[in-house]
Amino acid sequence: MPRRSASRRPGPLTTSALVILAVTTLFIFMPGINAVRLSGETTTVNIHRGTGFRQIVTRLQEAKVIRFRWPLLLAGTIFPELHKIKPGRYSVPAYLSTFGLLQHLHSSPQDEVRLMIPNGIEETRIAAIVAANLDIDSTAFMSASRDRTLLSSLGIEGKSTEGYLFPGTYNFPWASTPREVITFLAGRLRSCYADSLREEAVRAGLDERRLLTIASIVEAETPIDSEKPVIASVYLNRLKKNMRLQADPTVQYAIPGPARRLYFKDLAIESPYNTYLHAGLPPGPICNPGAASILAVLRPANTAFIYFVATGQGGHSFSSTLAAHEENIRRYRAAMRSRQGAAVQPGL
């Protein structure tokens, strides 16, 4: 009788290879096996521009998303198209498989950050806000704001974007570039400054830069929207009379560093922005005005006012004669003395 052939059993090397293959498959495709957390909230992972794939894997381990690096490195070798992970801030769910994690980072949109840019702040403060919330350095932002090629592409004639970064609350991808943020904010200004408003500006004899310059002064003078058309009328009246604007905010802009209290000696600072020394408008905007200030210049109140002074209670008193202005100054000083006296009275 013919002899039966002996059944073939896998040798030790074959067995080891099968075990390695099974373990590798589990680590790549089984959810949670390489995850530090098996449940709970998502983990935020920041991937900066220029970060390589190995650095990304290390960052995921440091953020306690994965236990071991090798499954991700191996999966990246097997599926090289998943190497392409854009810079951004990502919310990573718990309990993903290694393959699922790579797919998530490769295909998911990055997180957006909500930024609020207040009315009337200078571009240096906008740069600080952007740098504190996005993957942007404030120095790089300021450099982009003065880039002649970018300014030309945006139709900005001045030396910087000052006045053209429209205030508001916006969502930006965390990995936005300075150019992208600046282009978006300038675009929002142009959307607000539509053709109908341009026609009003032409009728008022104002080009875009002059309009934004006056609007920036109005913005810097008051946060009260109802006062803005009146303050705009004061400055427009002064320009018509060839008077110097004598606007304190323009002097403040000429002084380096953060805003501080102005002194009489500051009014003698030599700067083209010092409207106490130089007639006409300063070279450009001194801050980034909002819509209310722009509209106030286009649609000013019909007044004969050429003076105004703070009331000490949040608003301003307006006048058309120097005598009335001096009386308003006396009232302001009396109000301030009264307030200071009340502050030091015992028992209060």
TORDRENKOL-848893 format. One record per residue (C-alpha): residue number from 1; residue in one letter; chain; x, y, z. Coordinates in nm, 2 decimals, always signed. Each point is the difference from the previous one (the first is absolute). Layout:
N
NODE pos code unit     c1     c2     c3
NODE NUM    a    A      X      Y      Z
...
//
This chain:
348
NODE pos code unit     c1     c2     c3
NODE   1    m    A  +0.00  +0.00  +0.00
NODE   2    p    A  +0.12  +0.35  -0.07
NODE   3    r    A  +0.13  +0.19  +0.30
NODE   4    r    A  -0.20  +0.31  +0.11
NODE   5    s    A  +0.19  +0.32  -0.03
NODE   6    a    A  +0.06  +0.16  +0.33
NODE   7    s    A  -0.21  +0.32  +0.07
NODE   8    r    A  +0.19  +0.32  -0.04
NODE   9    r    A  +0.03  +0.21  +0.31
NODE  10    p    A  +0.12  +0.35  +0.00
NODE  11    g    A  +0.36  +0.04  +0.12
NODE  12    p    A  +0.11  +0.23  +0.27
NODE  13    l    A  +0.09  +0.28  -0.24
NODE  14    t    A  -0.34  -0.02  -0.17
NODE  15    t    A  -0.17  +0.00  +0.33
NODE  16    s    A  +0.19  +0.31  +0.12
NODE  17    a    A  -0.08  +0.18  -0.32
NODE  18    l    A  -0.37  -0.07  +0.04
NODE  19    v    A  +0.01  +0.12  +0.36
NODE  20    i    A  +0.18  +0.32  -0.10
NODE  21    l    A  -0.24  +0.05  -0.29
NODE  22    a    A  -0.30  -0.05  +0.23
NODE  23    v    A  +0.14  +0.24  +0.27
NODE  24    t    A  +0.08  +0.26  -0.26
NODE  25    t    A  -0.35  -0.03  -0.15
NODE  26    l    A  -0.16  +0.04  +0.34
NODE  27    f    A  +0.22  +0.31  +0.08
NODE  28    i    A  -0.08  +0.16  -0.33
NODE  29    f    A  -0.37  -0.08  -0.05
NODE  30    m    A  -0.15  -0.08  +0.34
NODE  31    p    A  -0.16  +0.30  +0.17
NODE  32    g    A  +0.15  +0.10  +0.34
NODE  33    i    A  +0.29  -0.25  +0.01
NODE  34    n    A  +0.26  +0.28  -0.03
NODE  35    a    A  -0.21  +0.27  +0.16
NODE  36    v    A  +0.09  +0.14  +0.34
NODE  37    r    A  -0.36  +0.09  +0.07
NODE  38    l    A  -0.28  -0.23  -0.09
NODE  39    s    A  -0.28  +0.24  +0.07
NODE  40    g    A  -0.06  +0.37  +0.09
NODE  41    e    A  +0.04  +0.33  -0.16
NODE  42    t    A  +0.20  +0.07  -0.31
NODE  43    t    A  +0.37  +0.11  +0.02
NODE  44    t    A  +0.12  +0.31  -0.17
NODE  45    v    A  +0.32  -0.04  -0.20
NODE  46    n    A  +0.18  +0.29  -0.16
NODE  47    i    A  +0.20  -0.07  -0.31
NODE  48    h    A  +0.22  +0.30  -0.10
NODE  49    r    A  +0.10  +0.09  -0.35
NODE  50    g    A  +0.31  -0.19  -0.11
NODE  51    t    A  -0.05  -0.29  +0.24
NODE  52    g    A  +0.11  -0.34  -0.15
NODE  53    f    A  -0.19  -0.32  +0.03
NODE  54    r    A  +0.23  -0.15  +0.26
NODE  55    q    A  -0.03  +0.32  +0.20
NODE  56    i    A  -0.38  -0.02  -0.02
NODE  57    v    A  +0.01  -0.36  +0.13
NODE  58    t    A  +0.22  +0.11  +0.29
NODE  59    r    A  -0.24  +0.29  +0.07
NODE  60    l    A  -0.29  -0.25  +0.01
NODE  61    q    A  +0.19  -0.21  +0.26
NODE  62    e    A  +0.08  +0.31  +0.21
NODE  63    a    A  -0.36  +0.10  -0.01
NODE  64    k    A  -0.09  -0.34  +0.13
NODE  65    v    A  -0.21  -0.09  -0.31
NODE  66    i    A  +0.21  -0.32  -0.07
NODE  67    r    A  +0.20  -0.24  +0.22
NODE  68    f    A  +0.26  -0.11  -0.26
NODE  69    r    A  +0.15  +0.18  -0.30
NODE  70    w    A  +0.08  -0.30  -0.21
NODE  71    p    A  -0.35  -0.09  -0.11
NODE  72    l    A  -0.05  +0.35  -0.14
NODE  73    l    A  +0.34  +0.00  -0.17
NODE  74    l    A  -0.07  -0.34  -0.15
NODE  75    a    A  -0.35  +0.10  -0.12
NODE  76    g    A  +0.15  +0.31  -0.15
NODE  77    t    A  +0.24  -0.22  -0.20
NODE  78    i    A  -0.28  -0.23  -0.11
NODE  79    f    A  -0.23  +0.29  -0.09
NODE  80    p    A  +0.23  +0.28  -0.11
NODE  81    e    A  -0.28  +0.22  -0.13
NODE  82    l    A  -0.11  +0.04  +0.37
NODE  83    h    A  +0.34  +0.17  +0.07
NODE  84    k    A  -0.16  +0.32  -0.14
NODE  85    i    A  -0.13  +0.17  +0.32
NODE  86    k    A  -0.05  +0.37  -0.03
NODE  87    p    A  +0.10  +0.24  +0.28
NODE  88    g    A  -0.28  +0.08  +0.23
NODE  89    r    A  -0.17  -0.05  +0.33
NODE  90    y    A  -0.19  -0.33  +0.01
NODE  91    s    A  -0.25  -0.15  +0.24
NODE  92    v    A  +0.09  -0.37  +0.02
NODE  93    p    A  -0.27  -0.24  +0.13
NODE  94    a    A  +0.09  -0.28  +0.24
NODE  95    y    A  +0.00  -0.37  -0.09
NODE  96    l    A  +0.11  +0.04  -0.36
NODE  97    s    A  +0.20  -0.27  -0.18
NODE  98    t    A  +0.34  +0.09  -0.12
NODE  99    f    A  -0.13  +0.00  -0.36
NODE 100    g    A  -0.30  +0.20  +0.11
NODE 101    l    A  +0.22  +0.26  +0.17
NODE 102    l    A  +0.20  +0.05  -0.31
NODE 103    q    A  -0.31  +0.03  -0.21
NODE 104    h    A  -0.15  +0.25  +0.25
NODE 105    l    A  +0.31  +0.23  -0.01
NODE 106    h    A  +0.03  -0.04  -0.38
NODE 107    s    A  -0.36  +0.08  -0.09
NODE 108    s    A  -0.17  +0.19  +0.28
NODE 109    p    A  -0.02  +0.38  -0.01
NODE 110    q    A  +0.22  +0.17  +0.26
NODE 111    d    A  -0.16  +0.18  +0.29
NODE 112    e    A  -0.10  +0.36  -0.04
NODE 113    v    A  +0.06  +0.27  +0.26
NODE 114    r    A  -0.25  +0.28  +0.07
NODE 115    l    A  +0.17  +0.34  +0.02
NODE 116    m    A  -0.15  +0.32  +0.11
NODE 117    i    A  +0.18  +0.31  -0.14
NODE 118    p    A  -0.13  +0.31  +0.18
NODE 119    n    A  -0.08  +0.33  -0.18
NODE 120    g    A  +0.27  +0.26  +0.00
NODE 121    i    A  +0.31  -0.20  +0.09
NODE 122    e    A  +0.34  +0.04  -0.18
NODE 123    e    A  +0.14  -0.27  -0.22
NODE 124    t    A  +0.27  -0.08  +0.27
NODE 125    r    A  -0.28  -0.10  +0.24
NODE 126    i    A  -0.17  -0.20  -0.28
NODE 127    a    A  +0.33  -0.18  -0.05
NODE 128    a    A  +0.02  -0.08  +0.37
NODE 129    i    A  -0.36  -0.14  +0.00
NODE 130    v    A  +0.07  -0.21  -0.31
NODE 131    a    A  +0.33  -0.13  +0.14
NODE 132    a    A  -0.17  -0.10  +0.33
NODE 133    n    A  -0.26  -0.21  -0.17
NODE 134    l    A  +0.14  -0.12  -0.33
NODE 135    d    A  +0.32  -0.17  -0.11
NODE 136    i    A  +0.14  +0.34  -0.10
NODE 137    d    A  +0.28  +0.20  +0.14
NODE 138    s    A  -0.08  +0.37  +0.06
NODE 139    t    A  +0.33  +0.11  -0.17
NODE 140    a    A  -0.09  -0.20  -0.31
NODE 141    f    A  -0.35  +0.16  +0.00
NODE 142    m    A  +0.14  +0.35  +0.02
NODE 143    s    A  +0.25  -0.08  -0.28
NODE 144    a    A  -0.28  -0.12  -0.22
NODE 145    s    A  -0.20  +0.31  +0.08
NODE 146    r    A  +0.28  +0.21  -0.15
NODE 147    d    A  +0.08  -0.23  -0.30
NODE 148    r    A  -0.03  +0.22  -0.31
NODE 149    t    A  -0.10  -0.29  -0.22
NODE 150    l    A  -0.29  -0.10  +0.23
NODE 151    l    A  -0.11  +0.37  +0.04
NODE 152    s    A  +0.00  +0.04  -0.38
NODE 153    s    A  -0.21  -0.31  -0.05
NODE 154    l    A  -0.25  +0.13  +0.25
NODE 155    g    A  -0.01  +0.35  -0.16
NODE 156    i    A  +0.14  +0.17  +0.31
NODE 157    e    A  +0.21  +0.31  -0.08
NODE 158    g    A  +0.15  +0.06  +0.34
NODE 159    k    A  +0.30  -0.15  +0.17
NODE 160    s    A  -0.19  -0.25  +0.21
NODE 161    t    A  -0.35  -0.15  +0.05
NODE 162    e    A  -0.08  +0.24  +0.28
NODE 163    g    A  -0.37  +0.10  -0.05
NODE 164    y    A  -0.08  -0.29  -0.23
NODE 165    l    A  -0.03  -0.29  +0.25
NODE 166    f    A  -0.37  +0.01  +0.05
NODE 167    p    A  -0.11  -0.07  +0.37
NODE 168    g    A  -0.24  -0.28  +0.08
NODE 169    t    A  -0.04  -0.36  +0.12
NODE 170    y    A  +0.13  -0.26  -0.24
NODE 171    n    A  +0.10  -0.36  -0.02
NODE 172    f    A  +0.35  -0.08  -0.13
NODE 173    p    A  +0.17  -0.34  -0.05
NODE 174    w    A  +0.26  -0.03  +0.27
NODE 175    a    A  +0.28  -0.04  -0.25
NODE 176    s    A  -0.09  +0.31  -0.21
NODE 177    t    A  +0.29  +0.20  -0.13
NODE 178    p    A  +0.04  +0.37  +0.06
NODE 179    r    A  -0.07  +0.07  -0.37
NODE 180    e    A  -0.33  -0.20  +0.02
NODE 181    v    A  -0.12  +0.19  +0.31
NODE 182    i    A  +0.09  +0.34  -0.14
NODE 183    t    A  -0.16  -0.08  -0.33
NODE 184    f    A  -0.32  -0.11  +0.17
NODE 185    l    A  -0.02  +0.31  +0.23
NODE 186    a    A  +0.07  +0.24  -0.29
NODE 187    g    A  -0.27  -0.19  -0.20
NODE 188    r    A  -0.25  +0.05  +0.28
NODE 189    l    A  +0.07  +0.38  -0.02
NODE 190    r    A  -0.06  +0.00  -0.37
NODE 191    s    A  -0.32  -0.19  +0.04
NODE 192    c    A  -0.12  +0.26  +0.25
NODE 193    y    A  +0.12  +0.29  -0.22
NODE 194    a    A  -0.22  -0.10  -0.29
NODE 195    d    A  -0.06  +0.19  -0.32
NODE 196    s    A  -0.28  +0.21  +0.14
NODE 197    l    A  +0.22  +0.13  +0.28
NODE 198    r    A  +0.28  +0.06  -0.25
NODE 199    e    A  -0.24  +0.22  -0.19
NODE 200    e    A  -0.08  +0.20  +0.32
NODE 201    a    A  +0.37  +0.04  +0.06
NODE 202    v    A  +0.06  +0.14  -0.35
NODE 203    r    A  -0.29  +0.25  +0.05
NODE 204    a    A  +0.16  +0.10  +0.33
NODE 205    g    A  +0.34  +0.05  -0.17
NODE 206    l    A  +0.16  -0.29  +0.20
NODE 207    d    A  +0.22  -0.28  -0.14
NODE 208    e    A  +0.02  -0.32  +0.19
NODE 209    r    A  +0.32  +0.09  +0.19
NODE 210    r    A  -0.13  +0.34  +0.11
NODE 211    l    A  -0.33  -0.15  +0.11
NODE 212    l    A  +0.17  -0.27  +0.21
NODE 213    t    A  +0.24  +0.25  +0.15
NODE 214    i    A  -0.28  +0.23  +0.12
NODE 215    a    A  -0.20  -0.31  +0.11
NODE 216    s    A  +0.29  -0.13  +0.20
NODE 217    i    A  +0.03  +0.33  +0.19
NODE 218    v    A  -0.38  +0.00  +0.07
NODE 219    e    A  +0.03  -0.36  +0.12
NODE 220    a    A  +0.29  +0.09  +0.23
NODE 221    e    A  -0.19  +0.30  +0.15
NODE 222    t    A  -0.32  -0.18  +0.12
NODE 223    p    A  -0.15  -0.35  +0.04
NODE 224    i    A  -0.35  +0.15  -0.01
NODE 225    d    A  -0.15  -0.06  -0.34
NODE 226    s    A  -0.26  +0.28  +0.04
NODE 227    e    A  +0.28  +0.25  +0.05
NODE 228    k    A  +0.20  -0.10  -0.30
NODE 229    p    A  -0.19  +0.20  -0.27
NODE 230    v    A  +0.04  +0.31  +0.22
NODE 231    i    A  +0.37  -0.05  +0.06
NODE 232    a    A  +0.04  -0.07  -0.37
NODE 233    s    A  -0.17  +0.33  -0.08
NODE 234    v    A  +0.25  +0.18  +0.23
NODE 235    y    A  +0.30  -0.13  -0.19
NODE 236    l    A  -0.15  +0.05  -0.34
NODE 237    n    A  -0.09  +0.36  +0.10
NODE 238    r    A  +0.36  +0.06  +0.11
NODE 239    l    A  +0.13  -0.13  -0.33
NODE 240    k    A  -0.24  +0.23  -0.19
NODE 241    k    A  +0.12  +0.30  +0.20
NODE 242    n    A  +0.37  -0.10  -0.05
NODE 243    m    A  +0.03  -0.04  +0.38
NODE 244    r    A  +0.25  -0.25  +0.14
NODE 245    l    A  -0.18  -0.31  +0.12
NODE 246    q    A  +0.17  +0.00  +0.34
NODE 247    a    A  -0.11  -0.35  +0.06
NODE 248    d    A  +0.15  -0.16  +0.31
NODE 249    p    A  -0.02  -0.35  -0.13
NODE 250    t    A  +0.23  +0.08  -0.29
NODE 251    v    A  +0.27  +0.12  +0.25
NODE 252    q    A  -0.06  -0.32  +0.20
NODE 253    y    A  +0.07  -0.20  -0.32
NODE 254    a    A  +0.33  +0.19  -0.05
NODE 255    i    A  +0.13  -0.11  +0.34
NODE 256    p    A  +0.16  -0.35  +0.00
NODE 257    g    A  -0.13  -0.26  +0.23
NODE 258    p    A  -0.33  -0.06  +0.17
NODE 259    a    A  -0.25  +0.29  +0.04
NODE 260    r    A  +0.06  +0.23  +0.30
NODE 261    r    A  -0.12  +0.33  +0.14
NODE 262    l    A  +0.10  +0.29  -0.22
NODE 263    y    A  +0.18  +0.31  +0.13
NODE 264    f    A  +0.03  +0.35  -0.14
NODE 265    k    A  +0.36  -0.07  -0.10
NODE 266    d    A  -0.12  -0.29  -0.22
NODE 267    l    A  -0.19  +0.24  -0.22
NODE 268    a    A  +0.34  +0.13  -0.12
NODE 269    i    A  +0.12  -0.35  -0.11
NODE 270    e    A  +0.13  +0.03  -0.36
NODE 271    s    A  -0.19  -0.26  -0.20
NODE 272    p    A  -0.21  +0.02  -0.32
NODE 273    y    A  -0.28  -0.15  +0.22
NODE 274    n    A  +0.01  +0.29  +0.24
NODE 275    t    A  -0.30  +0.20  -0.12
NODE 276    y    A  +0.07  +0.28  +0.26
NODE 277    l    A  +0.31  +0.08  -0.21
NODE 278    h    A  -0.10  -0.10  -0.35
NODE 279    a    A  -0.31  +0.12  -0.19
NODE 280    g    A  -0.22  -0.24  -0.18
NODE 281    l    A  -0.03  -0.38  +0.05
NODE 282    p    A  +0.27  -0.22  +0.13
NODE 283    p    A  +0.17  -0.23  -0.25
NODE 284    g    A  -0.25  -0.28  +0.05
NODE 285    p    A  -0.24  -0.17  +0.25
NODE 286    i    A  +0.10  -0.02  +0.36
NODE 287    c    A  -0.21  -0.31  +0.09
NODE 288    n    A  -0.25  -0.23  -0.17
NODE 289    p    A  -0.34  +0.16  +0.01
NODE 290    g    A  -0.33  -0.19  +0.00
NODE 291    a    A  -0.30  +0.05  -0.22
NODE 292    a    A  -0.17  +0.26  +0.23
NODE 293    s    A  +0.31  +0.23  -0.02
NODE 294    i    A  +0.02  -0.04  -0.38
NODE 295    l    A  -0.37  +0.08  -0.04
NODE 296    a    A  +0.04  +0.30  +0.23
NODE 297    v    A  +0.25  +0.16  -0.23
NODE 298    l    A  -0.21  -0.07  -0.30
NODE 299    r    A  -0.32  +0.12  +0.17
NODE 300    p    A  +0.12  +0.26  +0.26
NODE 301    a    A  -0.24  +0.20  +0.21
NODE 302    n    A  -0.09  +0.34  -0.14
NODE 303    t    A  +0.17  +0.23  +0.26
NODE 304    a    A  +0.21  +0.31  +0.02
NODE 305    f    A  +0.21  -0.16  +0.29
NODE 306    i    A  +0.37  +0.04  -0.02
NODE 307    y    A  +0.08  -0.08  +0.37
NODE 308    f    A  -0.07  -0.28  +0.24
NODE 309    v    A  +0.12  -0.11  +0.34
NODE 310    a    A  -0.08  -0.30  +0.23
NODE 311    t    A  -0.28  +0.05  +0.25
NODE 312    g    A  +0.17  -0.23  +0.25
NODE 313    q    A  -0.31  -0.22  -0.01
NODE 314    g    A  +0.08  -0.20  -0.31
NODE 315    g    A  -0.11  +0.24  -0.27
NODE 316    h    A  +0.10  +0.33  -0.15
NODE 317    s    A  -0.12  +0.36  +0.00
NODE 318    f    A  +0.01  +0.18  -0.34
NODE 319    s    A  +0.02  +0.36  -0.09
NODE 320    s    A  +0.05  +0.23  -0.30
NODE 321    t    A  +0.17  +0.29  +0.17
NODE 322    l    A  +0.32  +0.02  +0.21
NODE 323    a    A  -0.18  +0.17  +0.29
NODE 324    a    A  -0.25  -0.29  +0.02
NODE 325    h    A  +0.28  -0.25  -0.03
NODE 326    e    A  +0.19  +0.16  +0.29
NODE 327    e    A  -0.32  -0.01  +0.21
NODE 328    n    A  -0.03  -0.37  -0.07
NODE 329    i    A  +0.36  -0.06  +0.10
NODE 330    r    A  -0.07  +0.18  +0.33
NODE 331    r    A  -0.30  -0.23  +0.06
NODE 332    y    A  +0.21  -0.30  -0.08
NODE 333    r    A  +0.27  +0.10  +0.25
NODE 334    a    A  -0.26  +0.07  +0.27
NODE 335    a    A  -0.16  -0.34  -0.06
NODE 336    m    A  +0.34  -0.17  +0.03
NODE 337    r    A  +0.08  +0.20  +0.32
NODE 338    s    A  -0.34  -0.10  +0.15
NODE 339    r    A  +0.06  -0.36  -0.09
NODE 340    q    A  +0.34  +0.00  +0.16
NODE 341    g    A  -0.13  +0.17  +0.31
NODE 342    a    A  -0.28  -0.26  +0.04
NODE 343    a    A  +0.26  -0.28  -0.04
NODE 344    v    A  +0.20  +0.12  +0.30
NODE 345    q    A  -0.29  +0.09  +0.24
NODE 346    p    A  +0.02  -0.21  +0.32
NODE 347    g    A  -0.29  -0.24  +0.06
NODE 348    l    A  -0.08  -0.05  -0.37
//
